[in-house]
Amino acid sequence: MVLTRFVFYVLLALLLARALRAFLGGVAQGLHGKPGPSRRIETGVRMARDPVCGTFIVPSSALAVRDADGVHHFCSAACRNAFVARARRSS
Ligand SMILES: [Zn+2]
């Protein structure tokens, strides 16, 4: 079956061309170094993690509580209160 083989090779060539184009497009994008929004956040201040809700916050603008483990930072008073209440209950 010469025809089916020919169709197979044409499809294969199309797939390869598409993959190559996607690859080259990715390389070009990498060279241009488009600054994504996530990259801009990473290059900023060192972030602290709210131990209650897991939100990342900037320590300088966050609520802080110091205990035996060190300083903990919170996104809101609600999270800070929950943490303090939990610490009080466990000790
Ligand atoms: Zn929080």
PDB file of the backbone (N, CA, C, O) and the ligand in Angstrom, with CONECT records:
HET     ZN  A 101       1
ATOM      1  N   MET A   1       0.852  -1.203   0.000  1.00  0.00           N
ATOM      2  CA  MET A   1       0.000   0.000   0.000  1.00  0.00           C
ATOM      3  C   MET A   1       0.881   1.244   0.000  1.00  0.00           C
ATOM      4  O   MET A   1       1.276   1.744   1.053  1.00  0.00           O
ATOM      5  N   VAL A   2       1.172   1.719  -1.172  1.00  0.00           N
ATOM      6  CA  VAL A   2       2.058   2.880  -1.296  1.00  0.00           C
ATOM      7  C   VAL A   2       1.362   4.150  -0.823  1.00  0.00           C
ATOM      8  O   VAL A   2       1.985   5.015  -0.207  1.00  0.00           O
ATOM      9  N   LEU A   3       0.065   4.260  -1.113  1.00  0.00           N
ATOM     10  CA  LEU A   3      -0.666   5.491  -0.794  1.00  0.00           C
ATOM     11  C   LEU A   3      -0.743   5.724   0.716  1.00  0.00           C
ATOM     12  O   LEU A   3      -0.490   6.837   1.178  1.00  0.00           O
ATOM     13  N   THR A   4      -1.087   4.697   1.486  1.00  0.00           N
ATOM     14  CA  THR A   4      -1.197   4.864   2.942  1.00  0.00           C
ATOM     15  C   THR A   4       0.154   5.244   3.548  1.00  0.00           C
ATOM     16  O   THR A   4       0.236   6.041   4.483  1.00  0.00           O
ATOM     17  N   ARG A   5       1.205   4.653   2.989  1.00  0.00           N
ATOM     18  CA  ARG A   5       2.528   4.992   3.498  1.00  0.00           C
ATOM     19  C   ARG A   5       2.853   6.459   3.214  1.00  0.00           C
ATOM     20  O   ARG A   5       3.436   7.158   4.043  1.00  0.00           O
ATOM     21  N   PHE A   6       2.461   6.901   2.023  1.00  0.00           N
ATOM     22  CA  PHE A   6       2.695   8.297   1.638  1.00  0.00           C
ATOM     23  C   PHE A   6       1.940   9.245   2.576  1.00  0.00           C
ATOM     24  O   PHE A   6       2.482  10.249   3.036  1.00  0.00           O
ATOM     25  N   VAL A   7       0.667   8.898   2.847  1.00  0.00           N
ATOM     26  CA  VAL A   7      -0.148   9.719   3.755  1.00  0.00           C
ATOM     27  C   VAL A   7       0.489   9.751   5.138  1.00  0.00           C
ATOM     28  O   VAL A   7       0.533  10.787   5.801  1.00  0.00           O
ATOM     29  N   PHE A   8       0.981   8.589   5.552  1.00  0.00           N
ATOM     30  CA  PHE A   8       1.622   8.494   6.873  1.00  0.00           C
ATOM     31  C   PHE A   8       2.823   9.437   6.968  1.00  0.00           C
ATOM     32  O   PHE A   8       3.001  10.140   7.962  1.00  0.00           O
ATOM     33  N   TYR A   9       3.645   9.436   5.908  1.00  0.00           N
ATOM     34  CA  TYR A   9       4.839  10.292   5.930  1.00  0.00           C
ATOM     35  C   TYR A   9       4.475  11.781   5.900  1.00  0.00           C
ATOM     36  O   TYR A   9       5.140  12.610   6.521  1.00  0.00           O
ATOM     37  N   VAL A  10       3.406  12.097   5.166  1.00  0.00           N
ATOM     38  CA  VAL A  10       2.968  13.499   5.104  1.00  0.00           C
ATOM     39  C   VAL A  10       2.515  13.964   6.491  1.00  0.00           C
ATOM     40  O   VAL A  10       2.859  15.058   6.939  1.00  0.00           O
ATOM     41  N   LEU A  11       1.743  13.115   7.152  1.00  0.00           N
ATOM     42  CA  LEU A  11       1.264  13.461   8.498  1.00  0.00           C
ATOM     43  C   LEU A  11       2.436  13.602   9.474  1.00  0.00           C
ATOM     44  O   LEU A  11       2.468  14.502  10.313  1.00  0.00           O
ATOM     45  N   LEU A  12       3.395  12.686   9.334  1.00  0.00           N
ATOM     46  CA  LEU A  12       4.570  12.719  10.201  1.00  0.00           C
ATOM     47  C   LEU A  12       5.347  14.018  10.000  1.00  0.00           C
ATOM     48  O   LEU A  12       5.799  14.639  10.962  1.00  0.00           O
ATOM     49  N   ALA A  13       5.495  14.421   8.735  1.00  0.00           N
ATOM     50  CA  ALA A  13       6.217  15.652   8.408  1.00  0.00           C
ATOM     51  C   ALA A  13       5.493  16.865   8.995  1.00  0.00           C
ATOM     52  O   ALA A  13       6.120  17.786   9.518  1.00  0.00           O
ATOM     53  N   LEU A  14       4.158  16.847   8.897  1.00  0.00           N
ATOM     54  CA  LEU A  14       3.373  17.961   9.445  1.00  0.00           C
ATOM     55  C   LEU A  14       3.557  18.059  10.963  1.00  0.00           C
ATOM     56  O   LEU A  14       3.728  19.145  11.516  1.00  0.00           O
ATOM     57  N   LEU A  15       3.517  16.896  11.618  1.00  0.00           N
ATOM     58  CA  LEU A  15       3.684  16.878  13.078  1.00  0.00           C
ATOM     59  C   LEU A  15       5.070  17.383  13.471  1.00  0.00           C
ATOM     60  O   LEU A  15       5.212  18.161  14.415  1.00  0.00           O
ATOM     61  N   LEU A  16       6.094  16.934  12.737  1.00  0.00           N
ATOM     62  CA  LEU A  16       7.459  17.357  13.037  1.00  0.00           C
ATOM     63  C   LEU A  16       7.618  18.864  12.833  1.00  0.00           C
ATOM     64  O   LEU A  16       8.257  19.543  13.636  1.00  0.00           O
ATOM     65  N   ALA A  17       7.026  19.385  11.741  1.00  0.00           N
ATOM     66  CA  ALA A  17       7.119  20.813  11.450  1.00  0.00           C
ATOM     67  C   ALA A  17       6.464  21.619  12.565  1.00  0.00           C
ATOM     68  O   ALA A  17       6.975  22.657  12.985  1.00  0.00           O
ATOM     69  N   ARG A  18       5.318  21.118  13.038  1.00  0.00           N
ATOM     70  CA  ARG A  18       4.610  21.829  14.107  1.00  0.00           C
ATOM     71  C   ARG A  18       5.419  21.810  15.409  1.00  0.00           C
ATOM     72  O   ARG A  18       5.511  22.818  16.111  1.00  0.00           O
ATOM     73  N   ALA A  19       6.007  20.636  15.720  1.00  0.00           N
ATOM     74  CA  ALA A  19       6.799  20.507  16.937  1.00  0.00           C
ATOM     75  C   ALA A  19       8.021  21.422  16.876  1.00  0.00           C
ATOM     76  O   ALA A  19       8.387  22.066  17.859  1.00  0.00           O
ATOM     77  N   LEU A  20       8.650  21.461  15.678  1.00  0.00           N
ATOM     78  CA  LEU A  20       9.840  22.287  15.498  1.00  0.00           C
ATOM     79  C   LEU A  20       9.496  23.767  15.669  1.00  0.00           C
ATOM     80  O   LEU A  20      10.241  24.526  16.289  1.00  0.00           O
ATOM     81  N   ARG A  21       8.344  24.161  15.101  1.00  0.00           N
ATOM     82  CA  ARG A  21       7.931  25.554  15.206  1.00  0.00           C
ATOM     83  C   ARG A  21       7.653  25.934  16.674  1.00  0.00           C
ATOM     84  O   ARG A  21       8.014  27.017  17.133  1.00  0.00           O
ATOM     85  N   ALA A  22       7.006  25.016  17.385  1.00  0.00           N
ATOM     86  CA  ALA A  22       6.709  25.280  18.787  1.00  0.00           C
ATOM     87  C   ALA A  22       8.005  25.391  19.592  1.00  0.00           C
ATOM     88  O   ALA A  22       8.134  26.226  20.487  1.00  0.00           O
ATOM     89  N   PHE A  23       8.966  24.519  19.245  1.00  0.00           N
ATOM     90  CA  PHE A  23      10.243  24.531  19.946  1.00  0.00           C
ATOM     91  C   PHE A  23      10.997  25.832  19.689  1.00  0.00           C
ATOM     92  O   PHE A  23      11.497  26.469  20.616  1.00  0.00           O
ATOM     93  N   LEU A  24      11.072  26.223  18.386  1.00  0.00           N
ATOM     94  CA  LEU A  24      11.770  27.460  18.031  1.00  0.00           C
ATOM     95  C   LEU A  24      11.077  28.668  18.649  1.00  0.00           C
ATOM     96  O   LEU A  24      11.738  29.607  19.091  1.00  0.00           O
ATOM     97  N   GLY A  25       9.766  28.647  18.679  1.00  0.00           N
ATOM     98  CA  GLY A  25       9.020  29.741  19.290  1.00  0.00           C
ATOM     99  C   GLY A  25       9.348  29.856  20.767  1.00  0.00           C
ATOM    100  O   GLY A  25       9.494  30.959  21.294  1.00  0.00           O
ATOM    101  N   GLY A  26       9.464  28.711  21.438  1.00  0.00           N
ATOM    102  CA  GLY A  26       9.803  28.709  22.856  1.00  0.00           C
ATOM    103  C   GLY A  26      11.197  29.251  23.098  1.00  0.00           C
ATOM    104  O   GLY A  26      11.428  29.992  24.053  1.00  0.00           O
ATOM    105  N   VAL A  27      12.145  28.869  22.210  1.00  0.00           N
ATOM    106  CA  VAL A  27      13.525  29.347  22.341  1.00  0.00           C
ATOM    107  C   VAL A  27      13.577  30.853  22.146  1.00  0.00           C
ATOM    108  O   VAL A  27      14.240  31.562  22.903  1.00  0.00           O
ATOM    109  N   ALA A  28      12.869  31.343  21.119  1.00  0.00           N
ATOM    110  CA  ALA A  28      12.853  32.779  20.840  1.00  0.00           C
ATOM    111  C   ALA A  28      12.280  33.544  22.024  1.00  0.00           C
ATOM    112  O   ALA A  28      12.784  34.604  22.395  1.00  0.00           O
ATOM    113  N   GLN A  29      11.213  32.993  22.617  1.00  0.00           N
ATOM    114  CA  GLN A  29      10.586  33.635  23.759  1.00  0.00           C
ATOM    115  C   GLN A  29      11.561  33.679  24.937  1.00  0.00           C
ATOM    116  O   GLN A  29      11.628  34.674  25.659  1.00  0.00           O
ATOM    117  N   GLY A  30      12.323  32.579  25.125  1.00  0.00           N
ATOM    118  CA  GLY A  30      13.291  32.508  26.208  1.00  0.00           C
ATOM    119  C   GLY A  30      14.403  33.529  26.024  1.00  0.00           C
ATOM    120  O   GLY A  30      14.873  34.125  26.992  1.00  0.00           O
ATOM    121  N   LEU A  31      14.832  33.733  24.752  1.00  0.00           N
ATOM    122  CA  LEU A  31      15.902  34.688  24.480  1.00  0.00           C
ATOM    123  C   LEU A  31      15.444  36.112  24.750  1.00  0.00           C
ATOM    124  O   LEU A  31      16.204  36.938  25.256  1.00  0.00           O
ATOM    125  N   HIS A  32      14.198  36.385  24.406  1.00  0.00           N
ATOM    126  CA  HIS A  32      13.678  37.726  24.644  1.00  0.00           C
ATOM    127  C   HIS A  32      13.519  37.995  26.144  1.00  0.00           C
ATOM    128  O   HIS A  32      13.581  39.140  26.590  1.00  0.00           O
ATOM    129  N   GLY A  33      13.313  36.913  26.915  1.00  0.00           N
ATOM    130  CA  GLY A  33      13.212  37.053  28.361  1.00  0.00           C
ATOM    131  C   GLY A  33      12.044  37.895  28.797  1.00  0.00           C
ATOM    132  O   GLY A  33      12.200  38.827  29.586  1.00  0.00           O
ATOM    133  N   LYS A  34      10.857  37.568  28.279  1.00  0.00           N
ATOM    134  CA  LYS A  34       9.665  38.311  28.682  1.00  0.00           C
ATOM    135  C   LYS A  34       9.464  38.200  30.195  1.00  0.00           C
ATOM    136  O   LYS A  34       9.304  37.091  30.705  1.00  0.00           O
ATOM    137  N   PRO A  35       9.467  39.296  30.910  1.00  0.00           N
ATOM    138  CA  PRO A  35       9.284  39.222  32.359  1.00  0.00           C
ATOM    139  C   PRO A  35       7.833  38.950  32.736  1.00  0.00           C
ATOM    140  O   PRO A  35       6.979  39.833  32.650  1.00  0.00           O
ATOM    141  N   GLY A  36       7.572  37.729  33.149  1.00  0.00           N
ATOM    142  CA  GLY A  36       6.218  37.377  33.570  1.00  0.00           C
ATOM    143  C   GLY A  36       5.913  37.971  34.923  1.00  0.00           C
ATOM    144  O   GLY A  36       6.827  38.381  35.638  1.00  0.00           O
ATOM    145  N   PRO A  37       4.650  38.025  35.286  1.00  0.00           N
ATOM    146  CA  PRO A  37       4.271  38.597  36.579  1.00  0.00           C
ATOM    147  C   PRO A  37       4.840  37.798  37.754  1.00  0.00           C
ATOM    148  O   PRO A  37       5.135  38.358  38.810  1.00  0.00           O
ATOM    149  N   SER A  38       4.992  36.469  37.557  1.00  0.00           N
ATOM    150  CA  SER A  38       5.500  35.648  38.657  1.00  0.00           C
ATOM    151  C   SER A  38       6.976  35.961  38.916  1.00  0.00           C
ATOM    152  O   SER A  38       7.433  35.955  40.059  1.00  0.00           O
ATOM    153  N   ARG A  39       7.723  36.240  37.815  1.00  0.00           N
ATOM    154  CA  ARG A  39       9.144  36.510  37.978  1.00  0.00           C
ATOM    155  C   ARG A  39       9.355  37.824  38.723  1.00  0.00           C
ATOM    156  O   ARG A  39      10.288  37.957  39.514  1.00  0.00           O
ATOM    157  N   ARG A  40       8.476  38.796  38.461  1.00  0.00           N
ATOM    158  CA  ARG A  40       8.625  40.098  39.101  1.00  0.00           C
ATOM    159  C   ARG A  40       8.448  39.980  40.617  1.00  0.00           C
ATOM    160  O   ARG A  40       9.110  40.682  41.382  1.00  0.00           O
ATOM    161  N   ILE A  41       7.559  39.098  41.040  1.00  0.00           N
ATOM    162  CA  ILE A  41       7.318  38.918  42.465  1.00  0.00           C
ATOM    163  C   ILE A  41       8.542  38.269  43.121  1.00  0.00           C
ATOM    164  O   ILE A  41       8.933  38.629  44.231  1.00  0.00           O
ATOM    165  N   GLU A  42       9.141  37.300  42.405  1.00  0.00           N
ATOM    166  CA  GLU A  42      10.281  36.575  42.985  1.00  0.00           C
ATOM    167  C   GLU A  42      11.487  37.472  43.219  1.00  0.00           C
ATOM    168  O   GLU A  42      12.244  37.267  44.169  1.00  0.00           O
ATOM    169  N   THR A  43      11.669  38.476  42.347  1.00  0.00           N
ATOM    170  CA  THR A  43      12.850  39.321  42.477  1.00  0.00           C
ATOM    171  C   THR A  43      12.677  40.392  43.547  1.00  0.00           C
ATOM    172  O   THR A  43      13.597  41.172  43.791  1.00  0.00           O
ATOM    173  N   GLY A  44      11.506  40.440  44.192  1.00  0.00           N
ATOM    174  CA  GLY A  44      11.246  41.460  45.188  1.00  0.00           C
ATOM    175  C   GLY A  44      11.829  41.119  46.539  1.00  0.00           C
ATOM    176  O   GLY A  44      12.865  40.462  46.641  1.00  0.00           O
ATOM    177  N   VAL A  45      11.160  41.568  47.556  1.00  0.00           N
ATOM    178  CA  VAL A  45      11.602  41.354  48.927  1.00  0.00           C
ATOM    179  C   VAL A  45      11.410  39.894  49.294  1.00  0.00           C
ATOM    180  O   VAL A  45      10.571  39.203  48.716  1.00  0.00           O
ATOM    181  N   ARG A  46      12.186  39.433  50.250  1.00  0.00           N
ATOM    182  CA  ARG A  46      12.035  38.074  50.728  1.00  0.00           C
ATOM    183  C   ARG A  46      10.679  37.946  51.430  1.00  0.00           C
ATOM    184  O   ARG A  46      10.349  38.730  52.320  1.00  0.00           O
ATOM    185  N   MET A  47       9.897  36.938  51.010  1.00  0.00           N
ATOM    186  CA  MET A  47       8.540  36.804  51.519  1.00  0.00           C
ATOM    187  C   MET A  47       8.498  35.901  52.741  1.00  0.00           C
ATOM    188  O   MET A  47       9.310  34.987  52.884  1.00  0.00           O
ATOM    189  N   ALA A  48       7.535  36.174  53.622  1.00  0.00           N
ATOM    190  CA  ALA A  48       7.287  35.326  54.780  1.00  0.00           C
ATOM    191  C   ALA A  48       5.967  34.600  54.563  1.00  0.00           C
ATOM    192  O   ALA A  48       5.097  35.098  53.848  1.00  0.00           O
ATOM    193  N   ARG A  49       5.811  33.430  55.172  1.00  0.00           N
ATOM    194  CA  ARG A  49       4.599  32.661  54.970  1.00  0.00           C
ATOM    195  C   ARG A  49       3.735  32.683  56.221  1.00  0.00           C
ATOM    196  O   ARG A  49       4.189  32.383  57.325  1.00  0.00           O
ATOM    197  N   ASP A  50       2.483  33.047  56.012  1.00  0.00           N
ATOM    198  CA  ASP A  50       1.502  33.031  57.098  1.00  0.00           C
ATOM    199  C   ASP A  50       1.289  31.575  57.520  1.00  0.00           C
ATOM    200  O   ASP A  50       0.831  30.771  56.709  1.00  0.00           O
ATOM    201  N   PRO A  51       1.613  31.213  58.778  1.00  0.00           N
ATOM    202  CA  PRO A  51       1.480  29.814  59.198  1.00  0.00           C
ATOM    203  C   PRO A  51       0.033  29.362  59.343  1.00  0.00           C
ATOM    204  O   PRO A  51      -0.229  28.163  59.437  1.00  0.00           O
ATOM    205  N   VAL A  52      -0.903  30.293  59.361  1.00  0.00           N
ATOM    206  CA  VAL A  52      -2.314  29.935  59.533  1.00  0.00           C
ATOM    207  C   VAL A  52      -2.972  29.624  58.193  1.00  0.00           C
ATOM    208  O   VAL A  52      -3.534  28.542  58.020  1.00  0.00           O
ATOM    209  N   CYS A  53      -2.911  30.561  57.236  1.00  0.00           N
ATOM    210  CA  CYS A  53      -3.599  30.364  55.958  1.00  0.00           C
ATOM    211  C   CYS A  53      -2.639  30.056  54.816  1.00  0.00           C
ATOM    212  O   CYS A  53      -3.088  29.689  53.730  1.00  0.00           O
ATOM    213  N   GLY A  54      -1.328  30.194  55.029  1.00  0.00           N
ATOM    214  CA  GLY A  54      -0.367  29.842  53.995  1.00  0.00           C
ATOM    215  C   GLY A  54      -0.091  30.931  52.984  1.00  0.00           C
ATOM    216  O   GLY A  54       0.619  30.697  52.006  1.00  0.00           O
ATOM    217  N   THR A  55      -0.641  32.129  53.197  1.00  0.00           N
ATOM    218  CA  THR A  55      -0.419  33.231  52.271  1.00  0.00           C
ATOM    219  C   THR A  55       0.997  33.785  52.437  1.00  0.00           C
ATOM    220  O   THR A  55       1.511  33.881  53.552  1.00  0.00           O
ATOM    221  N   PHE A  56       1.619  34.148  51.309  1.00  0.00           N
ATOM    222  CA  PHE A  56       2.934  34.766  51.379  1.00  0.00           C
ATOM    223  C   PHE A  56       2.757  36.274  51.507  1.00  0.00           C
ATOM    224  O   PHE A  56       2.016  36.887  50.738  1.00  0.00           O
ATOM    225  N   ILE A  57       3.447  36.870  52.490  1.00  0.00           N
ATOM    226  CA  ILE A  57       3.320  38.312  52.709  1.00  0.00           C
ATOM    227  C   ILE A  57       4.690  38.943  52.861  1.00  0.00           C
ATOM    228  O   ILE A  57       5.676  38.262  53.141  1.00  0.00           O
ATOM    229  N   VAL A  58       4.736  40.245  52.673  1.00  0.00           N
ATOM    230  CA  VAL A  58       5.975  40.997  52.870  1.00  0.00           C
ATOM    231  C   VAL A  58       6.096  41.269  54.369  1.00  0.00           C
ATOM    232  O   VAL A  58       5.218  41.908  54.949  1.00  0.00           O
ATOM    233  N   PRO A  59       7.171  40.793  55.006  1.00  0.00           N
ATOM    234  CA  PRO A  59       7.297  40.914  56.467  1.00  0.00           C
ATOM    235  C   PRO A  59       7.176  42.337  56.982  1.00  0.00           C
ATOM    236  O   PRO A  59       6.609  42.560  58.051  1.00  0.00           O
ATOM    237  N   SER A  60       7.706  43.313  56.232  1.00  0.00           N
ATOM    238  CA  SER A  60       7.694  44.697  56.715  1.00  0.00           C
ATOM    239  C   SER A  60       6.282  45.260  56.835  1.00  0.00           C
ATOM    240  O   SER A  60       6.041  46.167  57.632  1.00  0.00           O
ATOM    241  N   SER A  61       5.329  44.718  56.031  1.00  0.00           N
ATOM    242  CA  SER A  61       3.962  45.228  56.093  1.00  0.00           C
ATOM    243  C   SER A  61       3.009  44.211  56.691  1.00  0.00           C
ATOM    244  O   SER A  61       1.794  44.315  56.520  1.00  0.00           O
ATOM    245  N   ALA A  62       3.561  43.222  57.398  1.00  0.00           N
ATOM    246  CA  ALA A  62       2.711  42.175  57.960  1.00  0.00           C
ATOM    247  C   ALA A  62       2.642  42.292  59.470  1.00  0.00           C
ATOM    248  O   ALA A  62       3.481  42.944  60.091  1.00  0.00           O
ATOM    249  N   LEU A  63       1.648  41.663  60.052  1.00  0.00           N
ATOM    250  CA  LEU A  63       1.541  41.593  61.505  1.00  0.00           C
ATOM    251  C   LEU A  63       2.498  40.507  61.990  1.00  0.00           C
ATOM    252  O   LEU A  63       2.556  39.425  61.407  1.00  0.00           O
ATOM    253  N   ALA A  64       3.233  40.786  63.030  1.00  0.00           N
ATOM    254  CA  ALA A  64       4.231  39.836  63.504  1.00  0.00           C
ATOM    255  C   ALA A  64       3.982  39.469  64.962  1.00  0.00           C
ATOM    256  O   ALA A  64       3.547  40.292  65.768  1.00  0.00           O
ATOM    257  N   VAL A  65       4.272  38.214  65.274  1.00  0.00           N
ATOM    258  CA  VAL A  65       4.187  37.737  66.648  1.00  0.00           C
ATOM    259  C   VAL A  65       5.469  36.971  66.942  1.00  0.00           C
ATOM    260  O   VAL A  65       5.885  36.115  66.161  1.00  0.00           O
ATOM    261  N   ARG A  66       6.087  37.281  68.063  1.00  0.00           N
ATOM    262  CA  ARG A  66       7.311  36.579  68.438  1.00  0.00           C
ATOM    263  C   ARG A  66       6.983  35.551  69.528  1.00  0.00           C
ATOM    264  O   ARG A  66       6.317  35.861  70.515  1.00  0.00           O
ATOM    265  N   ASP A  67       7.454  34.355  69.331  1.00  0.00           N
ATOM    266  CA  ASP A  67       7.302  33.347  70.382  1.00  0.00           C
ATOM    267  C   ASP A  67       8.604  32.550  70.487  1.00  0.00           C
ATOM    268  O   ASP A  67       9.636  32.972  69.964  1.00  0.00           O
ATOM    269  N   ALA A  68       8.555  31.403  71.159  1.00  0.00           N
ATOM    270  CA  ALA A  68       9.764  30.617  71.394  1.00  0.00           C
ATOM    271  C   ALA A  68      10.400  30.145  70.093  1.00  0.00           C
ATOM    272  O   ALA A  68      11.615  29.954  70.041  1.00  0.00           O
ATOM    273  N   ASP A  69       9.601  29.954  69.038  1.00  0.00           N
ATOM    274  CA  ASP A  69      10.120  29.470  67.756  1.00  0.00           C
ATOM    275  C   ASP A  69      10.715  30.587  66.901  1.00  0.00           C
ATOM    276  O   ASP A  69      11.387  30.313  65.906  1.00  0.00           O
ATOM    277  N   GLY A  70      10.471  31.859  67.286  1.00  0.00           N
ATOM    278  CA  GLY A  70      10.940  32.977  66.482  1.00  0.00           C
ATOM    279  C   GLY A  70       9.806  33.916  66.145  1.00  0.00           C
ATOM    280  O   GLY A  70       8.794  33.963  66.844  1.00  0.00           O
ATOM    281  N   VAL A  71       9.981  34.667  65.062  1.00  0.00           N
ATOM    282  CA  VAL A  71       8.958  35.639  64.665  1.00  0.00           C
ATOM    283  C   VAL A  71       8.086  35.024  63.576  1.00  0.00           C
ATOM    284  O   VAL A  71       8.594  34.470  62.601  1.00  0.00           O
ATOM    285  N   HIS A  72       6.785  35.125  63.749  1.00  0.00           N
ATOM    286  CA  HIS A  72       5.824  34.651  62.750  1.00  0.00           C
ATOM    287  C   HIS A  72       5.109  35.855  62.160  1.00  0.00           C
ATOM    288  O   HIS A  72       4.790  36.811  62.867  1.00  0.00           O
ATOM    289  N   HIS A  73       4.861  35.797  60.848  1.00  0.00           N
ATOM    290  CA  HIS A  73       4.192  36.901  60.168  1.00  0.00           C
ATOM    291  C   HIS A  73       2.818  36.455  59.694  1.00  0.00           C
ATOM    292  O   HIS A  73       2.631  35.310  59.283  1.00  0.00           O
ATOM    293  N   PHE A  74       1.850  37.379  59.756  1.00  0.00           N
ATOM    294  CA  PHE A  74       0.460  37.057  59.425  1.00  0.00           C
ATOM    295  C   PHE A  74      -0.115  38.086  58.464  1.00  0.00           C
ATOM    296  O   PHE A  74       0.247  39.263  58.493  1.00  0.00           O
ATOM    297  N   CYS A  75      -1.023  37.611  57.607  1.00  0.00           N
ATOM    298  CA  CYS A  75      -1.624  38.489  56.598  1.00  0.00           C
ATOM    299  C   CYS A  75      -2.670  39.392  57.222  1.00  0.00           C
ATOM    300  O   CYS A  75      -2.927  40.485  56.718  1.00  0.00           O
ATOM    301  N   SER A  76      -3.279  38.945  58.321  1.00  0.00           N
ATOM    302  CA  SER A  76      -4.354  39.733  58.926  1.00  0.00           C
ATOM    303  C   SER A  76      -4.407  39.476  60.426  1.00  0.00           C
ATOM    304  O   SER A  76      -3.788  38.543  60.939  1.00  0.00           O
ATOM    305  N   ALA A  77      -5.161  40.325  61.117  1.00  0.00           N
ATOM    306  CA  ALA A  77      -5.331  40.162  62.561  1.00  0.00           C
ATOM    307  C   ALA A  77      -6.061  38.865  62.864  1.00  0.00           C
ATOM    308  O   ALA A  77      -5.810  38.232  63.889  1.00  0.00           O
ATOM    309  N   ALA A  78      -6.976  38.461  61.964  1.00  0.00           N
ATOM    310  CA  ALA A  78      -7.722  37.222  62.174  1.00  0.00           C
ATOM    311  C   ALA A  78      -6.771  36.025  62.218  1.00  0.00           C
ATOM    312  O   ALA A  78      -6.913  35.142  63.064  1.00  0.00           O
ATOM    313  N   CYS A  79      -5.806  36.005  61.305  1.00  0.00           N
ATOM    314  CA  CYS A  79      -4.843  34.902  61.275  1.00  0.00           C
ATOM    315  C   CYS A  79      -3.941  34.952  62.512  1.00  0.00           C
ATOM    316  O   CYS A  79      -3.626  33.920  63.105  1.00  0.00           O
ATOM    317  N   ARG A  80      -3.534  36.155  62.888  1.00  0.00           N
ATOM    318  CA  ARG A  80      -2.681  36.298  64.062  1.00  0.00           C
ATOM    319  C   ARG A  80      -3.421  35.810  65.318  1.00  0.00           C
ATOM    320  O   ARG A  80      -2.859  35.090  66.143  1.00  0.00           O
ATOM    321  N   ASN A  81      -4.683  36.215  65.442  1.00  0.00           N
ATOM    322  CA  ASN A  81      -5.478  35.799  66.599  1.00  0.00           C
ATOM    323  C   ASN A  81      -5.671  34.283  66.621  1.00  0.00           C
ATOM    324  O   ASN A  81      -5.616  33.663  67.683  1.00  0.00           O
ATOM    325  N   ALA A  82      -5.895  33.692  65.451  1.00  0.00           N
ATOM    326  CA  ALA A  82      -6.065  32.238  65.374  1.00  0.00           C
ATOM    327  C   ALA A  82      -4.796  31.534  65.804  1.00  0.00           C
ATOM    328  O   ALA A  82      -4.844  30.520  66.500  1.00  0.00           O
ATOM    329  N   PHE A  83      -3.637  32.082  65.381  1.00  0.00           N
ATOM    330  CA  PHE A  83      -2.363  31.478  65.734  1.00  0.00           C
ATOM    331  C   PHE A  83      -2.104  31.576  67.236  1.00  0.00           C
ATOM    332  O   PHE A  83      -1.668  30.615  67.870  1.00  0.00           O
ATOM    333  N   VAL A  84      -2.382  32.759  67.791  1.00  0.00           N
ATOM    334  CA  VAL A  84      -2.169  32.986  69.229  1.00  0.00           C
ATOM    335  C   VAL A  84      -3.088  32.080  70.038  1.00  0.00           C
ATOM    336  O   VAL A  84      -2.665  31.485  71.029  1.00  0.00           O
ATOM    337  N   ALA A  85      -4.354  31.975  69.613  1.00  0.00           N
ATOM    338  CA  ALA A  85      -5.315  31.135  70.313  1.00  0.00           C
ATOM    339  C   ALA A  85      -4.884  29.676  70.279  1.00  0.00           C
ATOM    340  O   ALA A  85      -4.997  28.959  71.273  1.00  0.00           O
ATOM    341  N   ARG A  86      -4.379  29.239  69.104  1.00  0.00           N
ATOM    342  CA  ARG A  86      -3.947  27.849  68.945  1.00  0.00           C
ATOM    343  C   ARG A  86      -2.724  27.573  69.821  1.00  0.00           C
ATOM    344  O   ARG A  86      -2.628  26.518  70.449  1.00  0.00           O
ATOM    345  N   ALA A  87      -1.786  28.534  69.859  1.00  0.00           N
ATOM    346  CA  ALA A  87      -0.572  28.370  70.652  1.00  0.00           C
ATOM    347  C   ALA A  87      -0.912  28.307  72.143  1.00  0.00           C
ATOM    348  O   ALA A  87      -0.304  27.554  72.903  1.00  0.00           O
ATOM    349  N   ARG A  88      -1.904  29.121  72.545  1.00  0.00           N
ATOM    350  CA  ARG A  88      -2.307  29.139  73.934  1.00  0.00           C
ATOM    351  C   ARG A  88      -2.953  27.810  74.320  1.00  0.00           C
ATOM    352  O   ARG A  88      -2.738  27.298  75.419  1.00  0.00           O
ATOM    353  N   ARG A  89      -3.761  27.251  73.385  1.00  0.00           N
ATOM    354  CA  ARG A  89      -4.459  26.009  73.657  1.00  0.00           C
ATOM    355  C   ARG A  89      -3.489  24.828  73.778  1.00  0.00           C
ATOM    356  O   ARG A  89      -3.690  23.930  74.596  1.00  0.00           O
ATOM    357  N   SER A  90      -2.423  24.843  72.945  1.00  0.00           N
ATOM    358  CA  SER A  90      -1.509  23.704  72.916  1.00  0.00           C
ATOM    359  C   SER A  90      -0.535  23.737  74.098  1.00  0.00           C
ATOM    360  O   SER A  90       0.009  22.699  74.475  1.00  0.00           O
ATOM    361  N   SER A  91      -0.307  24.932  74.695  1.00  0.00           N
ATOM    362  CA  SER A  91       0.661  25.008  75.770  1.00  0.00           C
ATOM    363  C   SER A  91      -0.014  25.004  77.143  1.00  0.00           C
ATOM    364  O   SER A  91       0.668  25.063  78.166  1.00  0.00           O
TER     365      SER A  91
HETATM  366 ZN    ZN A 101      -3.480  34.648  56.823  1.00  0.00          ZN2+
END
